[in-house]
Amino acid sequence: MEILRGIEQLKNFMSRIDCREGCLADTGFLYGASYTEDRLYQQALEVFLILEEAKIPIHINVVGRMEFVDLVFRKQLTTGAISVFQSLNAKTADKSLFDFLKKIRDDDSASKKKRQSYKIGEKQLKKLRLKFEESGDPQAWKIFCSTYVGKMLINEWEMLEDELGLHFIEVLSGQTSFLVKQPLYWRDMVQAMGDLGVRSPDAMVINLFNSSALSLLITADKDFEYSKNLEKQPKNKAVFILDENFELIKNELTII
């Protein structure tokens, strides 16, 4: 198992190893390639274009698909909250709701300065819903969702899946497929959690990748570097970790 960083390392691996079956992707890479404000956008887009030119299909598991649509959902909620804030009058609006929306706007602005894509978390989502419900209009939350999420979530999610050309791997425990050559077992995923100290979604990706015919895993999660510590090391496989800092350091060294 190789750990790759930087576009040149990726190109070198692809020149040595047949990747025509496709690559496995995580949500960080997919989100990075989808939203221009994300700090990994430039590198993720470059990787996507390399894959597209080489006609290498992108695969994602069911959990990854759920995580991806959740990111899109949270981004739409964030954008909607900022839009509502900008439309409110500080003198007439519910103060608690106004202040909470202002904080979301401020956090988003601060993230943009750091070239990061801000998305509200689960705790903030619950608090946002409560603030709307307590604002005096019993339909406020319903109206907000239908205006800023609703059908737009389905449309944006399906559009992104189509643009990225995603393929989904769905294999039940103990089964195989044309891409998954070795049976997947829950205990192997749990074992990976224990051995590597990673959460179950990551362990599921690692277990699927190791059992598949795919040679390349693309991720934005540095925790996947620990996959090289697995007791059973698959051959001719690599994990490419998106790392904006790696490219910046390399460029600085080149300039010097």
Secondary structure, 3 states (H helix, E strand, C coil): CEEECCHHHHHHHHHHCCCCCCEEECHHHHHHHHCCCCCCHHHHHHHHHHHHHCCCCEEEEHHHHHHHHHHHHHHHHHHHHHHHHHHCCCCCCCHHHHHHHHHHHHHHHHHHHCCCCCCCCHHHHHHHHHHHHCCCCCCHHHHHHHHHCHHHHHHHHHHHHHHHCEEEECCCCCCCCCCECCCCCHHHHHHHHHHHCCCHHHHHHHHHHHHECCCEEEECCHHHHHHHHCCCCCCCCEEEECCHHHHHHHHHHHHC
